[in-house]
Amino acid sequence: MIYRCPYCQTETGEEKIPVCPSCGKKLNYKERRTPAQRREDKLKIKLLERESLQKRSAFDSVATSNFLRNPRVLLWAVFILALLAFMVYKAAKQGDPTEDIRRARMQIRVDTIAVALARYHFHTGQWPPEHVGLNALIRDDGSEGWFGPYITDHRQLPLQEMNPDSWQQPYVYRLNEDGKPVLFSMGPDMTADTADDIHANPAAFVLRDMNWTNEWVRAEERLPIRVNIMPRQ
């Protein structure tokens, strides 16, 4: 059997070696099991799950019965319900915090895109050109070492275009004079370079440790179904 590096596709020979001689990345080999061994493992897991479920059901029925009869539990339940009712009343009086929640979620999304840009930079040695923009994270822009897509949807499937922010506006991406990236959402006023802009955390652009990138695998292997990643036309 001839082994092949999953990163650069270089044939490494018939013996398992710890590091690829071509790209220098660590190689992990999965032990192959026979169909009979896999079936036996699944059967053991099902038996253990069934036994655990039976024991848990028996324990829960006894514990629940004793728990609900305890007067202290009933008093605590009344107290918690009263506290929740008071908190709902206060929240209704202070107004709907929808905008704050939206900004908090947008901060997470902007930081996630910044992390994807950092991975792109690690693999290609450069930041996406401004004329390509964030689409370089979802389609191969021809840069050597591109290992995307670096952004996928909630089903881990590739996007056709970069999604807009919470206010249905595109993210602002550009490069400073020193070549460093700038990324932000224009916020509720939908105007760039104003006080309510939501900027990416600068730490998100910085490489944190080698496992963060060395364990990154080829895009086709990360997707739940096999999808051909077409290069940018």
C-alpha positions as CSV (number, residue, x, y, z in Angstrom):
1,M,0.0,0.0,0.0
2,I,1.3,3.4,-1.0
3,Y,0.7,6.2,1.5
4,R,0.1,9.8,0.4
5,C,0.3,13.1,2.3
6,P,-3.2,14.6,2.8
7,Y,-1.9,18.1,2.5
8,C,0.4,18.2,-0.5
9,Q,-0.6,14.8,-2.0
10,T,3.0,13.7,-2.2
11,E,3.5,9.9,-2.1
12,T,5.5,9.0,1.0
13,G,6.1,5.3,0.3
14,E,4.9,2.0,1.7
15,E,5.9,2.8,5.3
16,K,4.2,5.1,7.8
17,I,6.4,8.2,8.5
18,P,5.6,10.9,11.1
19,V,6.3,13.9,8.9
20,C,5.8,14.6,5.2
21,P,9.2,15.0,3.5
22,S,7.7,17.5,1.0
23,C,5.6,19.9,3.0
24,G,6.9,19.1,6.5
25,K,3.5,18.7,8.1
26,K,2.7,16.0,10.7
27,L,1.0,12.9,9.3
28,N,-1.7,11.1,11.2
29,Y,-2.7,7.5,10.2
30,K,-6.0,6.1,11.0
31,E,-6.1,2.4,11.9
32,R,-8.3,0.5,9.4
33,R,-10.7,-1.9,10.9
34,T,-12.5,-4.7,9.2
35,P,-16.3,-4.6,8.6
36,A,-16.8,-7.4,11.1
37,Q,-14.8,-5.4,13.8
38,R,-16.9,-2.3,13.1
39,R,-20.2,-4.2,13.4
40,E,-19.0,-5.7,16.7
41,D,-18.1,-2.3,18.1
42,K,-21.5,-0.8,17.1
43,L,-23.2,-3.8,18.8
44,K,-21.3,-3.2,22.0
45,I,-22.1,0.5,22.0
46,K,-25.8,-0.2,21.5
47,L,-25.8,-2.7,24.4
48,L,-24.0,-0.3,26.7
49,E,-26.4,2.5,25.7
50,R,-29.4,0.3,26.4
51,E,-28.1,-0.8,29.7
52,S,-27.3,2.8,30.7
53,L,-30.8,4.0,29.6
54,Q,-32.5,1.3,31.7
55,K,-30.5,2.1,34.8
56,R,-31.0,5.8,34.4
57,S,-34.8,5.4,33.9
58,A,-35.0,3.3,37.1
59,F,-33.0,5.9,39.1
60,D,-34.8,8.9,37.7
61,S,-38.3,7.5,38.5
62,V,-37.3,7.0,42.2
63,A,-35.4,10.2,42.5
64,T,-38.1,12.3,40.9
65,S,-40.8,10.9,43.1
66,N,-38.8,11.7,46.3
67,F,-37.7,15.0,45.0
68,L,-41.2,16.4,44.3
69,R,-42.5,15.3,47.7
70,N,-39.9,17.5,49.5
71,P,-41.6,20.7,50.8
72,R,-38.3,22.6,50.6
73,V,-38.3,21.9,46.8
74,L,-41.8,23.3,46.5
75,L,-40.8,26.5,48.4
76,W,-37.8,27.0,46.2
77,A,-39.9,26.5,43.1
78,V,-42.3,29.2,44.2
79,F,-39.4,31.5,44.9
80,I,-37.8,31.0,41.5
81,L,-41.0,31.5,39.7
82,A,-41.6,34.8,41.5
83,L,-38.0,35.9,40.8
84,L,-38.5,35.1,37.1
85,A,-41.7,37.0,37.0
86,F,-40.0,40.0,38.5
87,M,-37.2,39.9,36.0
88,V,-39.6,39.7,33.1
89,Y,-41.5,42.7,34.5
90,K,-38.2,44.7,34.8
91,A,-37.1,43.8,31.3
92,A,-40.4,44.8,29.8
93,K,-40.2,48.1,31.7
94,Q,-36.7,48.9,30.5
95,G,-37.4,48.2,26.8
96,D,-36.4,45.5,24.2
97,P,-32.6,44.9,24.1
98,T,-32.8,43.6,20.6
99,E,-30.2,46.0,19.2
100,D,-27.6,45.1,21.9
101,I,-28.1,41.4,21.2
102,R,-27.7,42.0,17.4
103,R,-24.5,44.0,18.0
104,A,-23.1,41.2,20.2
105,R,-23.9,38.5,17.6
106,M,-22.3,40.7,14.9
107,Q,-19.1,41.0,16.9
108,I,-18.9,37.3,17.0
109,R,-19.4,37.0,13.2
110,V,-16.9,39.7,12.4
111,D,-14.3,38.0,14.6
112,T,-15.1,34.6,12.9
113,I,-14.4,36.2,9.5
114,A,-11.1,37.7,10.9
115,V,-10.0,34.2,12.0
116,A,-10.8,32.9,8.5
117,L,-8.7,35.7,7.0
118,A,-5.8,34.6,9.4
119,R,-6.0,31.0,8.1
120,Y,-6.0,32.3,4.5
121,H,-2.9,34.4,5.3
122,F,-1.2,31.4,6.9
123,H,-1.7,29.2,3.9
124,T,-1.1,31.7,1.1
125,G,1.4,34.1,2.8
126,Q,-0.8,37.1,1.9
127,W,-4.1,38.8,2.7
128,P,-6.8,38.7,0.1
129,P,-6.4,41.6,-2.5
130,E,-9.0,44.3,-2.1
131,H,-10.5,43.8,-5.5
132,V,-11.2,40.1,-4.6
133,G,-12.2,40.9,-1.0
134,L,-13.8,38.4,1.3
135,N,-14.9,36.2,-1.5
136,A,-11.4,34.8,-1.4
137,L,-12.5,33.0,1.7
138,I,-15.2,31.0,-0.1
139,R,-13.7,30.5,-3.6
140,D,-10.2,29.8,-4.8
141,D,-8.8,33.1,-6.0
142,G,-5.8,31.4,-7.6
143,S,-3.4,32.1,-4.7
144,E,-0.8,29.5,-4.1
145,G,-1.5,27.4,-1.0
146,W,-5.3,28.2,-0.9
147,F,-6.9,25.6,1.3
148,G,-10.5,26.9,1.6
149,P,-13.3,27.4,1.8
150,Y,-12.5,29.1,5.1
151,I,-16.2,30.3,5.6
152,T,-19.1,27.9,5.3
153,D,-22.8,28.0,6.2
154,H,-24.4,26.4,9.3
155,R,-24.5,23.0,7.5
156,Q,-20.7,23.2,6.8
157,L,-21.5,23.7,3.1
158,P,-19.7,26.3,0.9
159,L,-21.3,29.6,0.3
160,Q,-21.9,31.1,-3.1
161,E,-21.4,34.7,-1.9
162,M,-20.4,36.2,1.4
163,N,-23.5,36.8,3.6
164,P,-24.3,40.4,4.5
165,D,-24.2,41.6,8.1
166,S,-27.3,41.9,10.4
167,W,-28.4,45.1,8.7
168,Q,-28.1,43.5,5.2
169,Q,-25.0,45.5,4.3
170,P,-21.7,44.0,3.0
171,Y,-18.7,43.9,5.4
172,V,-16.0,46.5,4.9
173,Y,-12.7,44.9,4.1
174,R,-9.6,46.8,3.1
175,L,-5.8,46.9,3.6
176,N,-4.0,49.6,5.5
177,E,-0.9,51.4,4.1
178,D,1.2,48.9,6.1
179,G,-0.6,46.0,4.4
180,K,-2.6,44.9,7.5
181,P,-6.3,44.1,7.1
182,V,-9.2,46.2,8.3
183,L,-12.5,44.4,8.8
184,F,-15.8,45.8,10.2
185,S,-19.5,45.9,10.0
186,M,-21.0,49.4,9.4
187,G,-23.5,48.9,12.2
188,P,-27.0,50.2,12.6
189,D,-26.4,53.5,10.7
190,M,-25.1,51.5,7.7
191,T,-22.3,54.1,7.2
192,A,-18.6,53.3,7.2
193,D,-16.1,54.9,9.6
194,T,-18.7,56.1,12.2
195,A,-18.9,55.5,15.9
196,D,-21.2,52.5,15.7
197,D,-18.9,50.4,13.4
198,I,-18.3,46.9,14.8
199,H,-14.6,46.2,14.2
200,A,-12.9,42.8,14.4
201,N,-10.8,42.0,17.4
202,P,-7.1,42.6,16.3
203,A,-6.2,39.3,18.1
204,A,-8.3,37.3,15.7
205,F,-5.9,38.1,12.9
206,V,-2.9,36.7,14.8
207,L,-1.7,33.1,14.6
208,R,-2.2,31.5,18.1
209,D,-0.5,28.1,17.9
210,M,0.6,25.6,15.3
211,N,-2.2,23.1,16.0
212,W,-4.6,25.9,14.9
213,T,-3.3,25.5,11.3
214,N,-1.4,22.2,11.1
215,E,-4.6,20.3,11.8
216,W,-6.5,22.2,9.1
217,V,-7.4,19.7,6.4
218,R,-8.2,20.0,2.7
219,A,-11.7,21.6,2.1
220,E,-13.1,18.5,0.4
221,E,-12.4,16.4,3.5
222,R,-14.0,18.9,5.8
223,L,-17.4,19.0,4.1
224,P,-20.1,16.5,5.1
225,I,-20.7,15.7,1.4
226,R,-18.3,15.8,-1.4
227,V,-18.3,19.1,-3.2
228,N,-16.0,20.2,-6.0
229,I,-14.6,23.6,-5.1
230,M,-14.4,25.5,-8.4
231,P,-11.6,28.1,-8.8
232,R,-12.6,31.7,-9.3
233,Q,-13.1,32.6,-12.9
